[in-house]
Amino acid sequence: MQVIFSKYAKQELEDAVHYYELEYTGLGKGFREEVRMAALRIVEYPQAWSTERGDVRKCLLHRFPYKLLYSIEEDHVFVIAVAHQHRKPDYWVERNLK
C-alpha cells in the first residue's frame, strides 16, 4: 500500500521542515524522517490509530508536536494534513481534499 500526501499536506511538511531547519541545522531533516517513519507505521497498521473526525485518523509523531491526519482508501493511505497538535485544531476539515 502506498502513501499519497495531499498538496496541502506536502506544503505543510515543507513549511515545518523549513521552520525546524531555521531553528537548528539538521532538525528539519529529523522532522522529515519522523514523518516518513510515521507514514511507514501507518502503511503497516493503517487502522491502529484513533479517529479524529469521521473516517479520518490521526497518527502522532514521537519527537515533534505534529500529527498526520489520514484516510484509508482502497489501494492507498491518503494524508490530508501534517498538522501541529496545538494550533487551529480543525482547520483542515473544509479542504477540497482530492
ABEGO torsion letter per residue (X at the ends): XBBBBBAAAAAAAAAAAAAAAAABBGAAAAAAAAAAAAAAAAAABAAABBBABEABBBBBBAABBBBBBBBBBAABBBBABBBBAABGAAAAAABBAX
